[in-house]
Amino acid sequence: MMGRFYVPILKAKRGEFWALAKLDLGRREVVRPLLEPVPRKDGTVRSGELCGAVMDWGVPLYVDTHELGVSAAAATHARTVYDALADDDCLVIPTTGLARDPAYQSAIRDAVASHQSGVCLRLEPGDFNDLAQLPLLIESLLNILEVETGDADLLIDYGHFEQAGTLTQMIRANLADVPNIHGWNRLIVVAGAFPESINGHPNWTLLDRADWIGIRDAVIGAPPLPRTPDVGDYACRSTTLPPPVPRASTNIRYLTDDKWLVKQGTSEPALWSSNMEQLAQELIARPEYEASLSAGDDEYAARAATTGRYGGTTQWAAWAVSRHVSKAADQVASLL
């Protein structure tokens, strides 16, 4: 088995693709993203860009199409995404959960067969409510997918969490109940804590990283876990797709050691240029700023020095995700 990984769950959007493409080779050895395709306004998916991101990485990455639906009707969307990737020799690790429709699971079975990269089973805390049924449900799904446990990765996704201590306790309890915990190819624990919106933060504000703190404390606490997992988060986005907003605001979401440093700017497009320049200048003057740690840090420095090149919502997300993934990868590498 390779070393431990950082597994960020990222929406398959242009900002995230840019951030991944800019990640340096050293950190790529630690990072194994889980990419979630999301529909564009016309209902299509960026399969070509998704394939490009995977091919650029050089190893199969996790892909979960649940944002396109997990019903019988949505099985067609899953097939379309996985087939398009396979047709381009873009191999990924299909990801699914226990409660998805049988027709959807059939689509995942076919994707597993064509990609030949194993599968990732994505559990939720509620799956541990019936410990007598859990091993039976897992065995049944793996049989449907025609995959052995040793060829499957197990990811436990805790979703949005605001209480680090409670998250630590849940992780430690759940890992004690994972069926055949040493039989899985990889074991991964993920949670998110970034809010759906940073509206209401017109001044620099520090937000707690309950996800990272909770997972970190579970990993390093005593007694030792029965198996040390790979760890992940949702980077600097919320765990669910936020509702559309009538007007985007300039913003900075900047990862520090145990917090996010955030500030919301103006929603007036005519003022975006001067405001983003001001936000960037304020950021690089703060003690939290780390010059050249990531491509995102470089972009903030460039915006602080350049009038008129302010970017837009895609770029603001790209710079934030770049900073987050780079910093978090370093933290996970030092932790594990």
N, C-alpha and C positions, 0 to 999 in steps of 0.2 A: 504493500500500500504506500502511496505517495504521502507527503507531509500533509498537515492539516490545511484546510482551505477556509477562505472568507467567501461566503455565498450571498452577495447582495441580490435581492429581488428587485428587478428593474422593469419598468414599462418599456416595451420595445418602441421607443420614440426617438426622433432624431437627436435630441439633446443627449439622451443616454448613449446612443450609438457614437456620438462624438467623444463623449467622456471615455468610453471603453477604448476607442481607437487611439486616444492620446495616452493611455496608461502605459507606463514604461515596462520593458520586458521583465525586469526583476520582480515587479509587483504582480505581473501576470502569472508568475509561478504560484502565487498564493491565492489568486482570485478565480472563482468559478461562478460566474453570474447565472441566475435563473431569470430568463427573459419572458415577459408576458406580453404577447401581441395584443394590441388594442385596436378597435376599429377606427378608421378615419371618418370624417364627416360623410363620405359617400359609402361607408360600410365596408370598404376594402381594407386589406392589411398590408403593411410594408414588408412583404415576404422577401423581396429582393434585398432590401437594406438589412433585414434580419439575417439573411444568408451571408451577406457581406461581413457582418459583425462576427458571425461564427467562424467563417473561413479565415478571417483575419486572426482569430485566436489560435487556430491550429489544432484544437482539441474539441471534442463534443461538449457543448454547453447545455444546460437545462432549458427546456422550453415548456411552458404551461399555457394552454389556450383558454383557460377558464374564463377570462374576461370576455370571450366571444360567446360564452354560454356553455353549460354542461348538460343540457337536456338532449333528448333524442334528436330534435331538430338541429341543435348546435353541433351534432356529430359531423355534419357536412363541413362546417367551418374548420373543425379540427383536422379532418382529412385533407382539406384544401391546403392548409398551412404545412402540415407534415409532408404531404406529397410534393408540394412545390420545393421544399427544402431537399428532399431525397432526390428529386429530378436533377437538382443542381449539384449533386454529390456533397451536400451540406449536411453532415451527420450531427444529430442532436440527441439528447436524452429526453424522451417524452416523459411528461410528469402528469400524474393524475391523483385523485383522492378516492376515498372509500365510498362516498355517497353519490357519485355521479351515475347518470343514466346508463343502463346496459348497452344501449346503442353507442353511446359515447365511449364506453370502455372497449367496445369492439374496434372503434376507430383507433384507440390508443394501442390495442393489441397489434393491429396491422402496421401502425407506425413503428412499434418496437421491432417488428419483424423486418421492416425495410431499412431501418437505421442501424440495427445491430449494435447499439450502444448501451443496452440495458434499459432500465426504467427507474423513475424516481416516484416513490409513493409519498404523497403529501398528507400527513395527518394533522388534525386539529385537536385542541384540548378536549372537545366534546367526545372525541373518539375513545377517550380513556374512561368514560363514565361507566361502561359495562366491560369490565376486565375479563369476564368469562367469554364474551363474544368477540373481543378484539382479535385474538389470534386466529379465530375461525374466519372472521371477515377478511383478514389479511391473506390467509391461505387461499381462500376462495378467489380473491381478486388476482393474486399471483397466478393461480391456475388458469383463470380466464385470459390473462395476459401472456400465458405460456412462458413465464420467467421464474427462475430459481431465486431463492432469497439471496444467495451470494452474488447474483448479477443485478441486484436491485439496491438502490439507495433509499434510505428512510429519512424524510425531512419532517420535522415537527414544527408547524407554523403556529405561533401563538397570537398572530394578528397584532392589533393595536394594544399596547400596554402602557399604563401611566404609573404603575406602582412597581418599582424595581424589586423590592423585597418579596412581594407576592409572586412575581415572575420567577425569582430564584427558587422559591419554595416549590412552585409548580413543576419547574424543570427537573428538580431533584426527585420529586415524587414520581413524575411520569417516566423518567429514564429507568427508575427501579422496576417499572412495570412493562417496559418494552419487550415484546416477545422475541426470544432468540437474539438478544441485543448484539452479540458478537458475530452473528451469522450474516449481517447485512454488509454489502460492499462498503457503504459509507453511512454515517449517522450525522445528521445535520439538525441544528436548532436555530430557529429564526424568530424574530419578533420585530415590531416597529413601534415607534413612539412619536414620530413627527406629526404635527397637527395637520388637519385638512387644509387649513389656511393660516397665514400669518397676518391676516387683517387685524387691525387693532394694535399693531406694534410699530408705530411711526418713529419710535426711538429704539436705539440698540438694546436688545433684550437677550438674555441667556435662557434657553429652554433646556430642561433636563433630558438627558439621553437615558430614559428608564430602560429602553430595550438593551442597550449595550451594558449598562451597569448590572441589570438583572442577570443577563447571560454570563457576563464576566464573573460575577460573584458565585454563580452556580458552578462554573468550571474550576475556579481556584479554591472553592470552599472545602471544608472538611465535614465528613470523610470524603475521600475521592469518589467521583462518579464511577459507576460500573464500566463506563466507556467514555472517553473524552470525545465530544462531538466536534465537527466543523461548526462554525458559527456564522450567522448572517443577520441582515437587517433589511429594511426597505429604503436605505439611504436617506435622503432628505426630502422624501415624498411621503404622503399618507399611505396607509395600507390599502385604501380603496380609491377608486377613481373619483376625484372631486367633481361636483357639479360645475357646468360651464359658468363662467363669470362674464358679465357684459363688457367689462373693461379690465384688462390686466394692469397690474401695477409693477413698477420697477421694484426689485427686491434683491436682497442678498441673504443666502442661507449658508452659513459657514460653520463647518464642523471643527470643534475644539476637542480637548481630551475627553471630557465627560458631558459636554453640552453642545448645543447649537447656538451660534450667535446670529441673530436675525434682525432685519430691519426692512420695513415696507416703505416704499417711496411713493411717487405720484402715479395716478392713473391717467393723467393727461398726456397723450402721445406727443404733443408738441413740446412737452417739457422732459421727455424721456432722456434726451441726450445730455442736457446739463445736469439732470438729477442723477443719472447713472454715474456720470463723472464724479459728482460730489460724493455719492455713496462709496464708490471705489476709493476715493481719496481718504475718506474717513476710515474705511476698513484697513488700508495699508498702514495707517498711522496708529492703529490699535495694537496692544501687546499680543493679541491672539493671532495676528497675521504671521504666516510663515512663508517668506519669499521663496518661490521656485519649488515648493514641495510638490506641486502638481501643475498640470497645464491650466487648470482653473485659476490657481494663484497667479500664474503668469498673465492670464487674461485680465484679472482684476488690476494688476499693476499697469497693464497697457491701457485699460480704460481710464485709470487715474491720470495718465499722462497724455491722453489723446482726446481732443474734443471732436464730437460728431460720430464716433464709432461706438454706439451704445448697445448694439445688439437688439434682441427682442426676447419674447418669452422662451423660445427654443434655446437661445444662447445663455440666458440667465440660468435656466435649468441645467444646461450642459456644464457651465462653470462650477455650479454648486455640486453636481454629481461627481465631477472630476475630482474636486477637492475631497469630497466625502469618501469616495472609493479608495483614493490614494492613502488618506490618513487612516481609515479604518483597516485597510490591508496591513499597514505597518503595525497597528495595535494588535491585530489578530496574530500576526507573525511573532510578535514579542510575547503574546500571551500563551500561545500553544507551542 
